[in-house]
Amino acid sequence: MAQERSLPPVVQRMWGREPMPRRGPRPRLDLDTITTAAIEIADAEGMAAVSMSGVASRVGVAATALYRYVDSKEDLLTAMADAVAPEPPDPAGMHWRDYLALWTRAHRDLILQHAWVLSITVYAPPMGPRRLLWLDRAIAALAGTGLDDGEKINVASTLTGYALTDAALEHTAKLGFPELEGSGIEGASDYGEVLAEVLDPEAYPALAAAVRSGAFGGAEGWVEDADFRFGLDLLLDGVERLIARRQPR
């Protein structure tokens, strides 16, 4: 017998699908209030400061009262990861490429604004109403391109992965790489100078030539917006080629 499929309880609550008891006092709390408090703590103090007791104290209840809405801290993190997402940009009237560039940048900037999201399991498929709304808008932007629905979802997933990776790199670079502590290497330019000293042109001919040509020179710090735009254009160029192949000859 096939296993019955159902949404996890916290996801049911995120969608407002959990039945509420008809009798008894009206609940003092709701999931939105709890997740808002948890997000405020994470933004101000970091994910390490988020605890069931800390959230309960912030909303003025005992910690046990939270378990009516979230079964565990893991459930709380799931709800936070969805609730932190604002309304996605509106694709109305925009060319698909312009919209997806805006969509990906907004996605990346959201993660940088709430960097604690990177410590949550961000690679799980979206199930909450807010994150799924972002997916919906990306799919809508690709209407009329000739891509099938599976390809549209793959495009959105690829751009989401790029936004996450770039945000993680930029956030880590701002904090500083522990491996480079005390080395004097504070950015890509310094990194290039060190590589020039250690690379043997015979063993690493292509990389050594790139370093000598100044490939890492001129950068302030590790990450520049031009790097993000380059990668994004690379991906969107690929999507554009795929769309061209789907057009009737």
trRosetta pair geometry for C-beta under 8 A, 3 or more apart (Angstrom, degrees):
i j d omega theta_ij theta_ji phi_ij phi_ji
6 12 7.9 -8 165 -62 95 122
7 11 4.3 -120 175 91 110 116
7 12 4.8 142 93 -60 119 79
7 15 7.2 -4 141 15 173 135
7 17 7.2 79 52 64 143 143
7 127 6.9 154 -138 176 102 128
8 11 4.7 85 60 8 82 106
8 12 7.2 -145 94 -9 41 85
8 75 7.5 -157 145 -114 125 97
8 78 7.5 -28 89 143 145 170
8 127 7.7 76 27 117 102 159
9 12 5.5 -53 -151 32 35 114
9 13 6.6 33 153 -18 66 102
9 18 6.9 55 -163 -92 76 128
9 71 6.2 78 70 -26 134 125
9 75 7.4 -22 78 -127 93 138
10 13 5.5 -51 -153 35 38 113
10 14 6.5 44 146 -24 66 101
10 31 7.8 141 -157 -131 77 136
10 69 7.9 70 -120 153 82 60
10 70 5.8 40 -107 -121 119 72
10 71 6.8 -116 -50 11 103 91
10 75 3.9 172 -57 -160 150 105
10 76 8.0 -122 -134 -56 148 31
10 78 5.6 105 103 79 141 129
10 79 5.7 -106 173 -54 118 103
11 14 5.3 -45 -148 30 39 116
11 15 6.6 27 154 -8 66 105
11 78 7.1 -70 -64 146 82 133
11 127 5.0 -32 -133 128 139 124
11 128 6.5 -125 -132 -81 84 68
12 15 6.0 -66 -152 45 31 102
12 17 4.5 -96 -164 72 80 102
12 18 4.7 100 126 -58 110 87
13 16 7.3 38 -172 -76 35 29
13 17 7.6 -102 -66 46 22 67
13 18 4.9 -9 -83 -2 68 132
13 31 4.9 132 145 -54 118 150
13 69 6.3 136 -168 -160 162 72
13 79 7.7 -29 87 -98 112 125
14 31 6.6 -120 -84 127 54 156
14 79 6.0 -166 -80 -119 111 84
14 82 6.0 35 -150 85 146 155
14 83 7.9 -129 -130 -59 107 88
14 127 7.9 102 67 113 144 86
14 128 4.8 -71 154 -129 153 92
14 129 6.2 -169 145 0 97 94
15 128 7.7 -154 -55 -142 79 52
15 129 5.9 139 -99 -50 69 109
20 27 7.7 -111 -146 -6 117 122
21 24 5.4 23 109 30 132 122
27 30 6.8 114 103 -71 123 66
27 68 7.1 -165 -129 120 130 147
28 61 6.7 152 90 -82 134 130
28 65 7.6 -21 57 -177 116 140
29 33 5.4 -133 -155 68 75 132
29 34 6.1 56 178 -49 123 100
29 59 6.5 62 -110 150 115 144
29 61 6.5 -62 -51 -17 129 157
29 65 6.6 122 -2 146 141 112
29 66 7.6 -77 122 -103 170 55
29 68 7.5 128 65 69 119 118
29 69 6.4 -97 114 -31 120 143
30 33 5.3 98 55 6 70 102
30 34 7.4 -141 97 -3 37 91
30 69 7.2 138 -171 -112 27 140
31 34 5.7 -59 -150 39 36 111
31 35 6.1 28 158 -14 72 109
31 69 5.0 179 -85 -172 76 122
31 70 7.4 116 -124 -51 92 90
31 79 6.1 -123 -179 -149 111 146
32 35 6.1 -59 -141 41 28 103
32 36 6.1 31 159 -23 64 109
32 83 7.0 160 -128 -129 63 131
33 36 5.8 -55 -146 35 26 113
33 37 6.6 26 156 -17 61 106
33 59 5.9 98 146 -127 107 134
34 37 6.0 -59 -155 35 29 109
34 38 6.4 25 152 -17 65 108
34 55 6.2 55 -162 163 79 128
34 59 6.5 -53 -98 -35 59 159
34 66 6.1 123 -130 -134 135 97
34 69 5.7 159 -2 98 157 148
34 70 6.7 -161 133 -12 153 120
34 76 7.2 -102 144 -127 115 98
34 79 7.4 27 95 109 105 151
35 38 5.5 -53 -144 39 36 112
35 39 6.1 39 155 -22 68 104
35 76 7.3 179 -97 -161 73 71
35 79 4.6 -119 -89 132 126 110
35 80 5.3 -174 -151 -86 94 59
35 83 4.1 106 139 15 142 167
36 39 5.8 -54 -147 35 29 111
36 40 6.5 33 153 -21 62 105
36 83 7.1 -113 -64 155 59 140
37 40 5.7 -53 -151 33 31 113
37 41 6.7 30 152 -17 64 104
37 55 5.1 117 109 -153 117 81
37 58 4.3 152 -167 103 121 130
37 59 5.0 -90 -55 -52 162 99
38 41 5.8 -54 -153 35 34 111
38 42 6.3 31 152 -18 67 107
38 50 5.5 61 -160 -142 89 117
38 55 4.9 -10 -77 -105 84 126
38 76 5.8 179 -104 174 165 112
38 79 7.8 86 50 87 147 104
38 80 5.3 -96 106 -87 125 121
39 42 5.6 -55 -144 39 33 111
39 43 6.1 33 157 -20 67 106
39 80 5.6 165 -72 -145 84 97
39 83 6.5 -124 -47 100 136 113
39 84 5.5 165 -123 -88 130 93
39 114 7.3 -32 -157 -134 98 133
40 43 5.9 -54 -144 36 28 110
40 44 6.2 14 160 -9 63 114
40 58 7.2 168 73 -174 122 152
41 44 6.1 -68 -145 44 26 102
41 45 5.7 -37 -180 37 67 111
41 49 5.4 -141 167 109 102 107
41 50 5.3 134 102 -91 123 75
41 54 6.0 107 -135 135 158 123
41 55 6.7 -108 -2 -84 148 72
41 58 6.5 -120 -56 -51 115 156
42 45 7.2 -78 -117 59 16 69
42 46 6.6 -22 -156 165 54 12
42 47 5.4 25 -133 -86 100 56
42 49 7.2 -179 -92 63 42 93
42 50 5.2 1 -71 -55 90 125
42 80 6.9 89 -7 -170 153 145
42 114 7.1 49 115 -161 116 94
42 116 4.4 -116 178 49 115 167
43 114 6.2 -57 -91 -116 91 83
43 116 7.5 -112 -72 6 43 126
44 49 7.7 -72 84 74 82 153
45 48 7.6 -104 134 67 91 76
45 49 3.6 1 113 13 126 162
46 49 5.6 100 66 2 70 100
46 116 6.2 159 -155 -87 48 114
47 50 5.5 -46 -160 15 49 116
47 116 4.1 150 -54 -150 100 113
47 119 4.9 -129 20 65 168 147
47 120 7.8 -165 -121 -47 144 83
49 54 6.4 178 159 -171 73 171
50 54 6.5 -144 -146 71 29 133
50 55 6.9 33 -159 -51 75 104
50 73 7.6 130 124 -156 96 109
50 76 7.4 -175 160 123 119 130
50 77 7.8 114 116 -83 145 84
50 80 7.8 -10 -152 -68 158 164
50 116 7.8 105 -15 -178 133 150
51 54 4.3 91 52 6 86 105
51 55 6.9 -157 84 -5 43 84
51 73 7.1 -42 -139 -107 47 128
52 55 6.0 -56 -147 38 29 108
52 56 6.2 31 154 -21 63 110
52 63 4.9 81 131 -157 99 109
52 66 5.6 -163 -160 65 95 151
52 67 7.9 27 -157 -59 138 83
52 70 7.9 -154 -113 86 103 119
52 73 5.9 -106 -45 -78 96 89
52 76 7.1 -167 -88 -33 78 154
53 56 5.6 -54 -145 37 30 114
53 57 6.3 34 155 -21 64 105
53 63 4.6 -39 -94 -80 62 132
54 57 5.8 -52 -149 33 30 112
54 58 6.5 31 152 -21 62 105
55 58 5.6 -56 -152 33 33 113
55 59 6.6 10 158 -1 68 107
55 66 6.5 78 94 -98 116 149
55 76 7.1 -151 -17 -149 166 146
56 59 6.4 -69 -147 47 29 93
56 61 5.2 -93 -162 79 85 75
56 62 6.0 -18 176 144 137 17
56 63 4.2 -133 -8 -88 161 54
56 65 6.5 127 -133 50 111 96
56 66 5.4 -104 -78 -33 99 119
57 60 7.5 37 -176 -74 30 31
61 65 4.0 -74 153 55 130 149
61 66 7.2 147 91 -48 122 74
62 65 5.2 110 64 -11 73 100
63 66 5.9 -43 -170 15 49 114
63 67 7.9 51 143 -25 66 96
64 67 5.9 -45 -166 16 48 115
65 68 6.4 -34 -178 7 50 112
66 69 6.0 -74 -171 46 54 99
66 70 5.8 -26 158 45 94 97
66 76 7.7 4 168 -82 129 122
67 70 6.8 -78 -115 74 37 56
67 71 6.4 58 -154 -122 79 37
70 73 7.8 69 139 -92 127 20
70 75 4.1 172 -162 101 88 117
70 76 4.6 65 178 -66 163 76
70 79 6.5 -99 -94 -1 121 139
71 75 5.0 99 43 -17 74 152
72 75 5.0 109 53 3 69 97
72 76 7.3 -123 104 -2 45 87
73 76 5.2 -50 -153 34 41 118
73 77 6.5 44 149 -21 69 100
74 77 5.7 -50 -151 33 34 112
74 78 6.6 39 149 -22 63 102
75 78 5.5 -50 -151 32 35 115
75 79 6.5 32 152 -16 66 104
76 79 5.8 -57 -152 38 32 109
76 80 6.3 35 150 -22 66 107
77 80 5.4 -52 -144 35 34 115
77 81 6.3 37 157 -24 66 103
77 120 5.0 179 173 -120 114 116
77 121 8.0 87 125 19 127 82
78 81 6.0 -53 -151 29 28 111
78 82 7.1 15 155 -7 60 106
78 120 7.9 165 -78 -169 40 128
78 128 7.5 160 159 -51 82 121
79 82 6.1 -65 -156 41 33 103
79 83 5.8 24 156 -17 71 116
79 128 7.4 134 -125 -101 45 141
80 83 5.8 -61 -134 42 29 106
80 84 6.1 33 167 -30 66 107
80 120 7.3 -165 81 -75 108 156
81 84 6.5 -48 -145 22 21 111
81 117 6.0 113 -123 -136 81 91
81 120 5.0 -150 -76 114 123 157
81 122 7.0 -168 -147 -101 133 71
81 128 7.4 157 91 8 81 144
81 131 7.4 4 131 -51 87 137
82 85 6.3 -55 -171 16 40 112
82 126 7.5 121 -103 -154 97 90
82 127 7.8 -75 -79 72 136 63
82 128 2.9 -20 -124 85 151 166
82 129 7.0 86 174 42 127 57
82 130 5.0 135 175 43 78 105
82 131 5.2 -92 -122 -12 79 105
83 128 7.6 -89 -43 171 56 154
83 130 6.6 129 -101 8 24 150
84 110 7.4 133 132 175 99 107
84 114 5.2 -145 -175 106 142 175
84 117 6.5 -137 74 -77 156 119
85 88 7.8 -9 169 -58 109 80
85 110 6.7 38 -119 -177 64 153
85 130 4.0 153 73 140 114 121
85 131 5.5 148 -10 -72 162 64
85 133 7.7 161 123 54 130 105
85 134 6.4 -92 -173 -34 140 126
86 110 7.1 -150 17 -112 93 122
86 130 7.8 84 18 -164 3 124
87 133 7.3 -66 -138 126 56 142
88 103 6.6 21 -170 -129 112 93
88 106 7.1 125 -146 105 67 144
88 133 5.9 -172 1 122 113 92
88 134 4.4 146 -72 -106 133 67
88 137 4.5 -163 99 26 142 155
88 138 8.0 -91 -178 -37 156 77
89 99 6.9 -171 103 -154 123 80
89 102 5.2 -44 45 128 173 120
89 103 5.9 -126 41 -84 116 69
89 106 5.8 172 -26 -18 111 162
89 137 7.1 150 71 155 60 150
90 137 7.5 -110 -121 -140 30 129
91 94 5.3 -108 -164 48 57 111
91 96 7.9 21 -161 -110 123 53
91 99 4.5 43 -127 -143 90 150
91 103 7.9 -3 -79 -60 99 122
91 137 5.5 161 -20 -174 114 89
91 140 5.5 162 50 100 146 105
91 141 4.1 -133 -136 -84 148 90
94 98 5.0 -127 -176 86 102 110
94 99 4.1 121 110 -63 131 100
94 102 7.5 -65 -167 21 160 138
94 141 7.0 -29 86 -132 105 105
95 98 4.6 80 61 12 90 106
95 99 6.8 -168 84 -9 42 89
96 99 5.8 -62 -148 39 29 110
96 100 6.1 20 161 -15 68 110
96 141 4.8 127 -130 152 72 88
96 142 5.4 81 -139 -96 134 50
96 145 5.9 7 -31 -69 168 128
97 100 6.1 -57 -142 39 29 104
97 101 6.4 32 156 -21 63 106
97 236 5.4 96 -145 -175 96 127
97 239 7.6 164 -101 87 86 121
97 240 6.6 16 -87 -75 127 109
98 101 5.8 -56 -150 34 29 112
98 102 6.5 26 153 -14 63 108
99 102 5.7 -59 -152 40 33 109
99 103 5.9 35 151 -24 69 110
99 141 4.2 -150 97 -136 144 138
100 103 5.1 -48 -136 38 36 118
100 104 6.1 37 161 -20 66 104
100 138 6.5 74 -109 -139 89 88
100 141 6.0 167 -54 113 83 149
100 142 7.9 47 -60 -62 125 91
100 155 7.4 -54 -130 152 148 116
100 159 6.2 -116 -176 -100 104 164
100 236 6.4 156 93 -106 122 110
100 239 7.4 -31 86 70 167 169
101 104 6.2 -54 -145 36 26 106
101 105 6.4 22 156 -14 61 110
101 232 6.1 96 -128 155 81 131
101 236 6.4 -12 -69 -67 91 155
102 105 6.0 -61 -148 40 28 108
102 106 6.1 28 156 -19 66 110
103 106 5.9 -57 -146 37 25 110
103 107 6.3 29 153 -22 62 107
103 134 7.4 137 -164 -165 106 90
103 137 6.9 -178 -114 109 129 111
103 138 5.7 140 165 -90 162 91
103 141 7.2 -126 -30 -13 146 160
103 159 7.1 48 101 136 106 145
104 107 5.5 -51 -148 33 32 115
104 108 6.4 32 153 -17 65 104
104 159 4.6 -101 -93 -179 114 111
104 160 7.9 -128 -119 -71 80 35
104 162 6.5 -2 -158 83 126 114
104 163 5.2 -154 -166 -67 73 110
104 232 5.8 161 97 -128 147 118
105 108 5.7 -53 -148 37 33 111
105 109 6.1 30 155 -17 67 108
105 163 7.8 -152 -80 -112 15 107
105 228 7.6 94 -108 148 87 131
105 232 7.4 1 -60 -99 85 162
106 109 5.7 -55 -142 40 30 110
106 110 6.3 39 155 -26 63 103
107 110 5.8 -52 -152 29 27 114
107 111 6.9 24 153 -15 61 104
107 134 7.1 105 -93 -168 106 142
107 159 7.4 110 37 136 154 94
107 160 6.4 -110 177 -118 157 62
107 163 4.0 -7 105 -164 113 168
108 111 6.0 -59 -157 35 32 109
108 112 6.5 27 151 -15 67 108
108 163 4.1 -131 -65 -151 77 85
108 164 8.0 -128 -103 -47 69 25
108 166 5.5 -21 -128 83 129 116
108 167 4.9 -171 -154 -60 72 100
108 228 7.0 133 153 -149 173 135
109 112 5.6 -54 -146 39 36 111
109 113 6.2 39 154 -23 67 105
110 113 5.7 -56 -149 35 29 112
110 114 6.6 -19 165 26 65 102
110 117 7.9 22 128 6 86 161
111 114 6.7 -80 -143 63 27 73
111 115 6.7 65 156 -105 65 49
111 117 5.4 -109 -133 67 75 131
111 118 6.5 84 -175 -56 108 90
111 163 6.6 139 2 147 134 95
111 164 6.5 161 -92 -112 167 55
111 167 3.8 31 95 -175 129 167
111 168 7.9 -48 146 -48 138 62
111 171 7.8 -96 133 -39 95 132
112 115 6.2 9 -147 -74 33 89
112 167 5.2 -136 -55 -141 80 98
112 170 6.3 -25 -102 92 121 128
112 171 6.2 -164 -119 -68 73 97
114 117 5.2 67 110 -23 97 108
115 118 5.7 -24 -180 7 65 115
115 167 7.5 -168 -116 164 78 105
115 171 4.8 143 -135 -130 128 141
116 119 5.7 -48 -168 27 58 112
116 120 7.4 56 140 -20 72 98
117 120 5.7 -56 -161 30 46 112
117 122 6.2 73 154 -85 88 123
118 122 6.7 -40 -122 -20 37 141
118 164 7.6 144 -110 -161 84 85
118 167 6.9 -156 -75 115 118 108
118 168 5.5 140 -135 -99 134 88
118 171 6.4 -158 -15 60 159 160
121 124 5.0 54 126 -18 109 109
122 164 5.8 165 122 -129 141 135
124 127 7.8 -41 135 -8 108 105
126 131 3.7 -143 -144 120 128 121
126 132 5.2 176 126 -66 119 66
126 134 7.6 -152 -111 54 172 103
126 135 6.0 -173 55 -26 143 132
127 131 7.6 29 36 65 33 121
127 132 7.2 5 -165 -50 11 116
128 131 5.2 74 64 21 92 101
128 132 6.6 -168 85 -6 42 96
129 132 6.0 -65 -142 43 25 109
129 133 6.4 34 157 -30 63 104
130 133 5.6 -49 -154 24 32 115
130 134 7.3 34 149 -17 60 96
131 134 5.7 -45 -160 27 41 113
131 135 6.9 40 145 -15 66 101
132 135 5.3 -48 -151 36 43 114
132 136 6.3 51 148 -25 68 101
133 136 5.4 -47 -147 33 35 117
133 137 6.5 34 155 -19 64 102
134 137 6.0 -56 -150 34 31 108
134 138 6.7 30 153 -18 64 105
135 138 5.9 -56 -152 35 33 110
135 139 6.5 31 153 -16 66 106
135 153 7.3 24 -170 -128 111 80
135 156 5.5 101 -138 151 72 154
136 139 5.8 -60 -152 38 31 110
136 140 6.2 32 152 -22 67 108
137 140 5.4 -50 -143 35 34 115
137 141 6.5 42 154 -27 64 101
138 141 5.8 -50 -153 26 32 114
138 142 7.1 21 152 -12 61 106
138 152 7.4 154 123 170 84 90
138 155 7.2 -166 158 100 115 96
138 156 3.9 116 111 -105 147 114
138 159 7.2 -172 -140 57 142 137
139 142 6.0 -67 -159 38 35 106
139 143 7.7 63 143 -51 62 80
139 149 7.2 25 -151 -145 123 75
139 152 4.6 83 -129 143 77 130
139 153 6.6 3 -88 -72 112 64
139 156 6.4 -45 -54 -39 72 141
140 143 5.8 -18 -168 -22 46 114
142 145 4.9 -61 -173 13 74 135
142 147 5.5 -37 164 50 125 129
142 152 4.5 -179 75 -122 147 107
142 155 6.5 119 -74 60 152 151
145 152 8.0 134 51 -89 125 99
145 243 4.7 -69 179 -128 105 119
145 246 7.1 63 136 74 74 138
146 243 5.9 120 52 -155 106 70
146 246 3.5 157 126 122 122 119
146 247 5.6 -137 -35 -73 166 55
147 151 4.1 -125 -172 93 104 126
147 152 5.2 132 112 -58 123 78
147 155 7.1 5 178 -20 167 134
147 242 6.9 46 -93 127 109 111
147 243 6.3 -59 -45 -98 99 77
147 246 6.0 -155 -72 -20 51 172
148 151 5.1 94 54 10 69 104
148 152 7.2 -129 101 -8 35 89
149 152 5.5 -51 -148 33 35 114
149 153 6.5 34 155 -17 66 103
150 153 5.8 -54 -150 36 32 109
150 154 6.4 33 151 -19 65 106
151 154 5.5 -53 -147 37 34 113
151 155 6.4 41 152 -24 66 100
151 242 7.1 -172 -172 154 132 137
152 155 5.7 -49 -152 30 32 113
152 156 6.6 30 152 -15 63 104
153 156 5.7 -54 -150 38 35 111
153 157 6.2 36 152 -21 67 107
154 157 5.5 -52 -143 37 33 112
154 158 6.2 36 156 -22 65 104
155 158 5.9 -56 -150 34 28 111
155 159 6.5 21 156 -12 64 108
155 239 5.5 73 -130 -114 121 123
156 159 6.0 -60 -148 41 30 107
156 160 6.2 35 153 -23 65 107
157 160 5.6 -52 -147 35 31 115
157 161 6.4 34 154 -20 64 104
158 161 5.7 -54 -152 35 31 112
158 162 6.6 31 150 -19 64 104
158 235 6.3 176 134 -155 117 126
159 162 5.5 -49 -148 34 36 113
159 163 6.4 39 152 -21 66 102
159 232 7.9 55 -135 -133 93 84
159 235 6.4 145 -90 137 77 149
160 163 5.7 -53 -149 35 32 111
160 164 6.4 31 153 -18 65 106
161 164 5.7 -55 -147 37 31 112
161 165 6.2 28 157 -18 66 108
162 165 5.8 -56 -144 38 30 109
162 166 6.1 24 161 -14 66 109
162 231 6.3 176 -160 139 121 118
162 232 6.8 139 140 -92 145 68
162 235 6.0 -83 -54 -43 160 159
163 166 6.2 -59 -144 40 25 106
163 167 6.1 25 158 -18 63 112
164 167 5.9 -60 -146 39 26 109
164 168 6.2 26 157 -20 64 108
165 168 5.8 -55 -148 35 29 111
165 169 6.4 28 155 -18 64 106
166 169 5.7 -54 -148 36 32 111
166 170 6.3 27 156 -15 66 108
166 223 7.9 128 -168 -151 80 135
166 228 5.4 88 -162 -114 147 95
166 231 6.9 -180 -77 69 125 149
167 170 5.9 -57 -144 40 30 107
167 171 6.0 28 158 -18 66 110
168 171 5.9 -56 -142 39 27 109
168 172 6.1 24 160 -16 64 110
169 172 6.0 -60 -146 39 25 107
169 173 6.2 26 156 -21 63 110
169 222 7.7 -138 161 128 93 122
169 223 6.2 134 124 -84 102 134
170 173 5.7 -55 -145 36 29 113
170 174 6.5 31 156 -21 63 104
170 222 8.0 177 -116 89 49 105
170 223 4.7 -118 -103 82 80 169
171 174 5.9 -55 -153 32 30 111
171 175 6.7 23 153 -13 63 107
172 175 5.8 -60 -152 39 34 108
172 177 6.8 51 153 -84 100 74
173 176 7.6 43 -176 -75 31 25
173 177 7.3 -10 -110 -42 50 91
173 221 6.7 96 155 167 123 104
173 222 3.8 -134 -145 60 135 139
173 223 5.2 152 50 -10 163 111
176 180 7.3 -129 180 69 80 101
176 181 7.0 76 150 -84 119 83
177 180 4.4 56 82 16 107 108
177 181 7.6 -143 97 -38 58 69
178 181 5.6 -20 -159 -22 44 117
180 183 4.7 -85 -168 31 68 130
180 185 4.8 -90 -163 68 126 110
183 194 7.8 9 161 -90 119 155
184 190 6.7 -152 128 -164 74 138
185 190 4.4 173 -137 120 60 122
185 191 5.5 78 -163 -75 120 66
185 194 6.0 -37 -90 -19 122 144
186 190 5.5 83 36 4 61 152
186 221 7.4 -64 143 -114 79 52
187 190 5.4 100 54 13 64 99
187 191 7.0 -115 111 -6 36 95
187 219 5.9 -162 158 106 113 96
187 220 6.5 -66 -151 179 159 25
187 221 4.6 -122 -114 -132 115 14
187 222 5.5 -140 -137 -56 62 56
188 191 5.2 -54 -147 36 35 119
188 192 6.4 40 154 -24 67 101
188 216 4.7 -143 159 -164 90 91
188 219 4.0 12 59 68 121 145
188 221 7.4 36 1 110 87 35
188 222 5.5 121 -41 -128 86 46
189 192 5.8 -51 -153 30 31 112
189 193 6.8 31 150 -18 62 102
189 216 6.0 165 -100 136 33 85
189 217 5.5 64 -124 -131 88 44
189 218 6.6 156 -89 18 115 21
189 219 5.3 -171 -41 53 87 77
189 220 7.9 8 -10 -80 124 30
190 193 5.7 -54 -154 33 35 112
190 194 6.6 32 151 -17 67 104
191 194 5.9 -57 -153 36 32 109
191 195 6.4 31 152 -19 66 107
191 216 5.7 -112 81 -177 92 150
192 195 5.6 -54 -146 36 33 112
192 196 6.4 40 154 -27 65 102
192 211 5.5 173 -159 -147 85 87
192 214 7.4 62 166 -146 155 38
192 215 6.8 178 -117 70 130 70
192 216 2.8 179 -63 73 123 128
192 217 5.8 -107 79 -55 160 64
193 196 5.7 -49 -153 26 32 116
193 197 7.2 30 150 -19 60 102
194 197 5.8 -57 -161 30 37 111
194 198 6.7 7 155 -1 70 111
195 198 6.2 -74 -145 47 34 94
195 199 5.5 28 168 -26 77 116
195 207 7.6 -97 172 153 129 107
195 211 4.9 -133 105 -119 117 149
195 216 7.2 101 31 10 132 153
196 199 6.6 -47 -121 30 21 106
196 208 7.8 106 -124 -148 54 71
196 211 5.1 -169 -77 143 77 124
196 212 6.6 117 -122 -79 105 64
199 203 7.7 -146 -171 71 65 95
199 204 4.8 -85 -161 68 103 135
199 207 6.1 -135 -141 106 145 103
199 208 4.3 -176 131 -92 127 92
199 211 6.2 133 25 28 152 152
200 203 4.2 52 79 22 113 106
200 204 6.1 107 64 19 62 88
200 208 7.1 -90 93 -71 23 144
201 204 6.9 -76 -118 70 23 66
201 205 5.7 56 178 -108 66 59
201 208 4.2 -147 -101 108 66 160
201 209 7.3 85 -135 -51 99 73
202 205 6.8 13 -131 -66 17 90
204 207 4.4 -44 168 52 110 111
204 208 4.9 119 99 -30 90 97
205 208 6.0 -60 -138 39 21 109
205 209 6.3 20 163 -18 60 110
206 209 6.0 -59 -152 36 27 110
206 210 6.5 26 152 -19 63 107
207 210 5.6 -53 -148 35 34 112
207 211 6.4 33 154 -19 67 104
208 211 5.8 -53 -148 36 31 110
208 212 6.3 30 154 -17 64 108
209 212 5.7 -55 -146 39 31 111
209 213 6.3 32 154 -22 64 107
210 213 5.7 -57 -149 34 30 112
210 215 4.3 1 166 -18 88 148
211 215 6.2 -69 -88 35 33 104
211 216 6.5 -5 -127 10 71 111
214 217 3.8 -51 -161 25 86 130
214 218 7.0 54 170 -10 110 104
216 219 6.6 -68 -179 12 57 122
219 222 7.4 46 140 -128 131 14
219 224 6.0 -127 -142 -28 95 123
220 224 7.1 94 50 -84 76 107
221 224 7.4 141 70 -62 96 74
223 227 6.0 -110 -155 50 66 141
223 228 7.6 53 179 -41 103 96
224 227 5.1 109 62 -5 72 98
224 228 7.8 -139 103 1 47 83
225 228 5.4 -50 -157 35 47 113
225 229 6.3 45 147 -18 73 104
226 229 5.6 -54 -146 39 35 112
226 230 6.3 42 153 -27 66 103
227 230 5.7 -50 -149 30 31 114
227 231 6.7 24 157 -12 63 105
228 231 6.2 -61 -153 39 30 106
228 232 6.1 26 154 -16 66 112
229 232 5.7 -58 -142 41 31 111
229 233 6.0 31 159 -19 67 107
230 233 6.0 -58 -147 37 25 108
230 234 6.4 31 152 -25 61 106
231 234 5.4 -52 -151 30 32 117
231 235 6.7 28 154 -15 65 103
232 235 5.9 -56 -153 37 33 108
232 236 6.2 24 154 -12 68 110
233 236 5.7 -59 -139 45 32 106
233 237 6.0 42 157 -28 67 103
234 237 5.9 -50 -150 29 25 114
234 238 6.9 26 150 -17 58 104
235 238 5.7 -56 -159 33 34 113
235 239 6.6 33 148 -17 67 103
236 239 5.3 -46 -146 35 41 114
236 240 6.3 46 151 -23 66 102
237 240 5.5 -53 -150 35 32 115
237 241 6.5 33 151 -19 64 102
238 241 5.7 -52 -149 34 33 110
238 242 6.5 34 151 -19 65 104
239 242 5.6 -54 -150 36 34 113
239 243 6.4 35 151 -20 66 103
240 243 5.7 -51 -148 35 32 111
240 244 6.5 36 151 -22 63 103
241 244 5.5 -51 -149 33 34 114
241 245 6.6 34 152 -20 64 102
242 245 5.8 -54 -153 33 33 111
242 246 6.7 29 150 -18 64 107
243 246 5.7 -61 -153 36 35 111
243 247 6.9 45 150 -35 65 97
244 247 5.8 -44 -157 13 37 115
